[in-house]
Amino acid sequence: MPVGRRPLRVQPADAPFFTPGSSGAAIHEKVTPAAAEPVVLKHFVNSFRETELKTILERHGIEELIICGAMSHMCIDGGVRAAADLGSRCTLIHDACASRDLEFGGVRVPAAQVHAAFMAALSFAYAKTQSTDEFLAGTGGVVDVG
């Protein structure tokens, strides 16, 4: 099962953690892109908005996306919905995603509940959800990231 790895970075003006050159914007050494691998710099929650991500995926014939990351209630939600709406088959690795506590109308919602609510919504019509162990078992522990 071919899997395309496309590291993404965010640079919103109100999030100094993601300022170019900062540790928050750096690509982790474990997912360092190959020499010719494209890196998509994104500025919005939806990874496809105003980026070349869709074009890159199409150019490489990638139709199935394996998705994980942060935050479940923002970039994961926006990216999975957009990818599915654009025709990609999405597998969401639920225990490789994260969220944080949120507050709305004076009600604090713990991160675990935020995460669970978004995984439940996405698994309804947008993605197949699996744990990391389930996913790796289905691949025989080998994932092609080329």
Secondary structure, 3 states (H helix, E strand, C coil): CECCCCCEEECCCCCHHHCCCCCCCCCCHHHCCCCCCCCEEECCCCCCCCCCHHHHHHHCCCCEEEEEEECHHHHHHHHHHHHHHCCCEEEEEEEEEECCCEEECCEEECHHHHHHHHHHHHHHHCCEEECHHHHHHHHCCCCECC
